[in-house]
């Protein structure tokens, strides 16, 4: 059973902010559309600032009740995360960085020291699983539990405080995904659903996010910021269609994403 919560949280889902895509994050060709140049990201920040909406992390969203808020989130833990953090801090803002712990200290990804530094600077740190499984919902419950609990423990030891937030790798989610995350102690789950309100599911508070890709225009961002309910309907419809296609083709989709992962491994 799911229960929606009042309030509007316009979560923006990003990955790498870099002028050299080969030095940050996953390297398969399909990953490049999720990377943004520094100049492009600055334009997004300008647009959000001009909207006048507060930019908050999940633990601060309650400080502005009844008003739409914006949350910048970054998946994977690519090496460019400190660049994104620097640009946010220029505006006095902070973001949420979801870390794939199995890739810490690997080429193209953050180091332990960088993660700790981000937290000390006031950014939120969350889990993005240990190994970034190709299709998370295809895992057994035992595998899900292991991915969530191990990544959470690694991050807690690293930053010296509880980690309660997570995002789902690849956005492929089912009830078990969220239930096992909650059982592992993760109480705030960020999904890839194109939704601007939070809801309760499997014991956790869940959040949707709007996907930022390399051709996301300022006009599109403005539509989300200005009309966070009806303005997101085109993206919601597309997400709905893609999700159902993925379920229909099942094993074929799994094989496709595994081939993409193999391309990343070859590119390292």
For each residue, the residues with C-beta under 8 A, 3 or more apart:
1: 201
2: 199 200 201 206
3: 199 200
4: 197 198 199
5: 197 198 199 200 205
6: 197
7: 61 65 66 68 69 197 198
8: 68 69 196 197 228 229
9: 61 68 69 70 71 196 197 198 207
10: 53 68 69 70 71 196 210 224 225 228
11: 70 71 73 190 196 207 208 209 210
12: 44 70 71 72 73 209 210 212
13: 73 75 190 192 209 210 211 212
14: 17 34 36 41 72 73 74 75 84 212
15: 25 31 34 35 74 75 76 78
16: 21 24 25 34 35 36 76 78 80
17: 14 35 36 37 38 41 74 80 83 84 87
18: 21 23 24 35 36 37 38 78 79 80 83
19: 37 38
20: 23 24
21: 16 18 24 25 27 32 35
22: 27
23: 18 20 79 80 108
24: 16 18 20 21 35 78 79 80 108 109
25: 15 16 21 31 34 35 76 78 79 80 108 109
26: 31 76 78 108 264
27: 21 22 31 108 263 264 267 268
28: 31 260 261 263 264 267
29: 32 263
30: 33 260
31: 15 25 26 27 28 34 35 260 264
32: 21 29 35 214
33: 30 213 214 215
34: 14 15 16 25 31 212 213 214
35: 15 16 17 18 21 24 25 31 32 214
36: 14 16 17 18 40 41 44 212 214
37: 17 18 19 40 41
38: 17 18 19 41 42 83 87
39: 42 43
40: 36 37 43 44 214
41: 14 17 36 37 38 44 45 84 87
42: 38 39 45 46 87
43: 39 40 46 47 218
44: 12 36 40 41 47 48 212 216 218 221
45: 41 42 48 49 87 88 90 91 93
46: 42 43 49 50
47: 43 44 50 51 218 221 222 225
48: 44 45 51 53 55 70 221 225
49: 45 46 52 91
50: 46 47
51: 47 48 70 222 225 226
52: 49
53: 10 48 67 68 69 70 225
54: 64 67 69 70
55: 48 69 70 71 72 88 91 93 94
56: 60 61 63 64 69 70 71
57: 60 61 71 94 95 96 123 124
58: 61 71 96 124 165 188 207
59: 124
60: 56 57 63
61: 7 9 56 57 58 64 69 71
62: 65
63: 56 60
64: 54 56 61 67 69
65: 7 62
66: 7
67: 53 54 64
68: 7 8 9 10 53 196 225 228
69: 7 8 9 10 53 54 55 56 61 64
70: 9 10 11 12 48 51 53 54 55 56 225
71: 9 10 11 12 55 56 57 58 61 95 96 207
72: 12 14 55 84 88 93 95 96
73: 11 12 13 14 95 96 97 98 167 190 209
74: 14 15 17 77 78 81 84 95 96 97 98
75: 13 14 15 98 128 167 169
76: 15 16 25 26 98 100 103 109 128 132
77: 74 81 97 98 99 100 101 103 104 109 110 115 128
78: 15 16 18 24 25 26 74 81 108 109 110
79: 18 23 24 25 108 109 110 114
80: 16 17 18 23 24 25 83 84
81: 74 77 78 84 85 97 110 114 118
82: 85 86 110 114 117 118
83: 17 18 38 80 86 87
84: 14 17 41 72 74 80 81 87 88 95
85: 81 82 88 89 94 95 97 118 121 123
86: 82 83 89 90
87: 17 38 41 42 45 83 84 90 91
88: 45 55 72 84 85 91 93 94 95 123
89: 85 86 92 93 94 121
90: 45 86 87
91: 45 49 55 87 88
92: 89
93: 45 55 72 88 89
94: 55 57 85 88 89 121 122 123 124
95: 57 71 72 73 74 84 85 88 123 124
96: 57 58 71 72 73 74 123 124 125 126 165 190
97: 73 74 77 81 85 115 118 123 124 125 126
98: 73 74 75 76 77 126 127 128 165 166 167 190
99: 77 104 110 115 125 126 127 128 151 155
100: 76 77 103 104 109 128 129 130 131 132 151 169
101: 77 104 127 128 129 130 150 151 154 155
102: 129 130 131 132 151
103: 76 77 100 106 108 109 132
104: 77 99 100 101 109 110 111 112 115 154
105: 109 110 111 112
106: 103 109 268
107: 268
108: 23 24 25 26 27 78 79 103 268
109: 24 25 76 77 78 79 100 103 104 105 106
110: 77 78 79 81 82 99 104 105 114 115
111: 104 105 114 115
112: 104 105 115 116 158
113: 116 117
114: 79 81 82 110 111 117 118
115: 77 97 99 104 110 111 112 118 119 125 155 158 159
116: 112 113 119 120 158 159
117: 82 113 114 120 121
118: 81 82 85 97 114 115 121 123 125
119: 115 116 122 123 124 125 159 161
120: 116 117
121: 85 89 94 117 118
122: 94 119
123: 57 85 88 94 95 96 97 118 119
124: 57 58 59 94 95 96 97 119 165
125: 96 97 99 115 118 119 155 159 163 165
126: 96 97 98 99 155 163 164 165 166 167 186 188 190
127: 98 99 101 148 151 152 155 163 165 166 167 186
128: 75 76 77 98 99 100 101 132 151 166 167 169
129: 100 101 102 132 133 136 147 148 151 166 168 169
130: 100 101 102 146 147 150 151 154
131: 100 102 147
132: 76 100 102 103 128 129 169 170
133: 129 136 138 139 143 147 169 170
134: 138 170 254 257 258 260 261
135: 138 139 170 172 253 254 257
136: 129 133 139 144 147 168 169 170 172 173 177
137: 172 173 174 176 177
138: 133 134 135 172 254
139: 133 135 136 143 144 147
140: 143 144
141: 144 145 176 180
142: 145 146
143: 133 139 140 146 147
144: 136 139 140 141 147 148 176 177 180 181
145: 141 142 148 149 180 183 184
146: 130 142 143 149 150
147: 129 130 131 133 136 139 143 144 150 151
148: 127 129 144 145 151 152 166 180 181 183 184 186
149: 145 146 152 153 184 185
150: 101 130 146 147 153 154
151: 99 100 101 102 127 128 129 130 147 148 154 155 166
152: 127 148 149 155 156 163 166 184 185 186
153: 149 150 156 157
154: 101 104 130 150 151 157 158
155: 99 101 115 125 126 127 151 152 158 159 163
156: 152 153 159 160 161 162 163
157: 153 154 160
158: 112 115 116 154 155
159: 115 116 119 125 155 156 163
160: 156 157
161: 119 156
162: 156 185
163: 125 126 127 152 155 156 159 185 186
164: 126 185 186 187 188
165: 58 96 98 124 125 126 127 186 187 188 189 190
166: 98 126 127 128 129 148 151 152 181 186 188 189 190
167: 73 75 98 126 127 128 189 190 191
168: 129 136 171 172 173 177 181 189 190 191 192
169: 75 100 128 129 132 133 136 172
170: 132 133 134 135 136 192 257
171: 168 191 192 193
172: 135 136 137 138 168 169 246
173: 136 137 168 177 178 191 192 193
174: 137 177 178
175: 178 179 201 202
176: 137 141 144 179 180
177: 136 137 144 168 173 174 180 181
178: 173 174 175 181 182 189 201 202 204 206
179: 175 176 182 183 202 203
180: 141 144 145 148 176 177 183 184
181: 144 148 166 168 177 178 184 186 189 202 204
182: 178 179 185 186 187 189 202 203 204
183: 145 148 179 180 203
184: 145 148 149 152 180 181
185: 149 152 162 163 164 182
186: 126 127 148 152 163 164 165 166 181 182 189 204
187: 164 165 182 203 204 205
188: 58 126 164 165 166 204 205 206 207
189: 165 166 167 168 178 181 182 186 201 204 205 206 207
190: 11 13 73 96 98 126 165 166 167 168 206 207 209
191: 167 168 171 173 195 206 207 208 209
192: 13 168 170 171 173 208 209 211 239
193: 171 173 208 209 239
194: 208 209 210 211 232 235 236 238 239
195: 191 199 207 208 232 236
196: 8 9 10 11 68 208 210 224 228 229 232
197: 4 5 6 7 8 9 208
198: 4 5 7 9 205 206 207 208
199: 2 3 4 5 195 205 206
200: 2 3 5 203 204 205 206
201: 1 2 175 178 189 204 206
202: 175 178 179 181 182
203: 179 182 183 187 200
204: 178 181 182 186 187 188 189 200 201
205: 5 187 188 189 198 199 200
206: 2 178 188 189 190 191 198 199 200 201
207: 9 11 58 71 188 189 190 191 195 198
208: 11 191 192 193 194 195 196 197 198
209: 11 12 13 73 190 191 192 193 194
210: 10 11 12 13 194 196 224 232 235
211: 13 192 194 216 235
212: 12 13 14 34 36 44 216 221
213: 33 34 216
214: 32 33 34 35 36 40
215: 33
216: 44 211 212 213 220 221
217: 220 221
218: 43 44 47 221 222
219: 222 223
220: 216 217 223 224
221: 44 47 48 212 216 217 218 224 225
222: 47 51 218 219 225 226
223: 219 220 226 227 231 232
224: 10 196 210 220 221 227 228 231 232
225: 10 47 48 51 53 68 70 221 222 228 231
226: 51 222 223 231
227: 223 224 230 231 232
228: 8 10 68 196 224 225 231 232
229: 8 196 232
230: 227 233
231: 223 224 225 226 227 228
232: 194 195 196 210 223 224 227 228 229 235 236
233: 230 236 237
234: 237 238
235: 194 210 211 232 238 239
236: 194 195 232 233 239 240
237: 233 234 240 241
238: 194 234 235 241 242
239: 192 193 194 235 236 242 243
240: 236 237 243 244
241: 237 238 244 245
242: 238 239 245 246
243: 239 240 246 247
244: 240 241 247 248
245: 241 242 248 249 253
246: 172 242 243 249 250 253
247: 243 244 250
248: 244 245
249: 245 246 252 253
250: 246 247 253 254
251: 254 255
252: 249 255 256
253: 135 245 246 249 250 256 257
254: 134 135 138 250 251 257 258
255: 251 252 258 259
256: 252 253 259 260
257: 134 135 170 253 254 260 261
258: 134 254 255 261 262
259: 255 256 262 263
260: 28 30 31 134 256 257 263 264
261: 28 134 257 258 264 265
262: 258 259 265 266
263: 27 28 29 259 260 266 267
264: 26 27 28 31 260 261 267 268
265: 261 262 268
266: 262 263
267: 27 28 263 264
268: 27 106 107 108 264 265
